[in-house]
Amino acid sequence: MSALSLRVRKARATARLSQAELATRVGVKRSAVTQWEHPAGTKPSVGHLIQIALETDVAFEWLATGRGPTRSNTAELVPPMIMDDFARDEHESQALNYLRHFSPSKRRMALEILAVMSR
């Protein structure tokens, strides 16, 4: 059995999912999951590997390569950034750079000044 097929099977079994359940969640037929777990079967695409990792809560790198921790550690993930918080022009970019160098108390003061000025 290939190492990848073993990891797919282990991820599915650890998540307590049947082949049919995983197939439904990934959006494929059960026979595809059977193939992925078979020693001489087909390999899942990168997109399917991502979906398998998400559905079984394993680390993508481990699933795809066998390296790194088995479980995904969501506590270490960087929270998503809100796109509206990025600078829209050169002046906003410059202001953000200045703010990032301020101490927390100076940053609060600068925000209060900006709030008063925006009224």
N, C-alpha and C positions, 0 to 999 in steps of 0.2 A: 504494500500500500504506500502510495506517495505521501510524503510529509504533509503536503497541502491537503490531501484528502483526509488525513488523520486529524488535522487541525479543524477543518470544516465540521467533521463529525463530532469532535470534542466540543467545539463551540456550541453546536446545536444541542448536544446531549446535556451539557452543563446548564444551558438555558431552559432545559426540560421542554424542548419543542420536538414534535414529530417532524418527519420529513415533509409531510403535507402542510403542517402549520408554517414551517420556515418557508416553504415554496410560496404559500399564499402571501406571507409578509413581504417577501422579496419580489413577488410578481412574476413567478415562473411556474412551470408545471412541476409536480412532485418528481417526475422522472429526471428533471434537471438536477435536483438535489441528490437523487440517487447516483447520477453520473459523477457529480462533484465528489461524492464520498467513495466512489469505486476506485480500486487501485489503478486500473487502466482507463478510467473514465475521463471525461472532458474536464477542463479547468474553468472555473467561473471567471467572467470578465472582471476587470478592475471595478466597474460600477457595481456588479453583483457582490464582489468582496466587501465593498464599502457598506452595502446594505446588510450583508450577513453580519459584519462587525457591529453595526448599529443595533440590529435586532437581537443579537446574542450578548451584547454588552462586553465584547472583547476588544482588545486593542487592534486596530487595523494593521499596524506593522507586524505584530505577532502573527495574525492570521495570514497575511500575505507572505511573510518571510521566515517566520519562526523566531525572529529576534525580538528582544524587548519584553516587557511585562505582558502576561496573558490578558489581564483585565484592563479595561480602559479606566483611567482614573479621572473622573469628571471633576474632582476637587482641584486638580492642577490645571484645568483648562482656563484659558484667558477668556473673560467674559466678552461677548460680542460688542463691537463698537457701533454706535449709532452714526449712520452716515451723515446726518445733519450736523454732527459735531465737528466735522472737518472744515478747515478754513476754505472759504469760497473765493478769496482773492488774496493778493499779497499783503494787504494791511491786516486782515484777520490772521493770516499766518504769522506775521510779525508779532501781533498782540499775543497770540497763543504761546509763541516762543518766550516772550517776556514773562507771561504768567507761569510758565513751567519752571522758571528759575526763581520765583518768589517763594518765600517761606509761607506756611499756611496762613499766618496772621496777615501778611502783606497781600496774599491772594484774596482773602475775604474783604480786606479794605478796598482793593482794586475793583472787586465785583460790586461792592456797595457804591463806589464812585460811578461805575458804568451804569448801574441801575438808576441813579439820580440823573445822570446825563441823558438817559434814554427817554425820560418822561417829557 
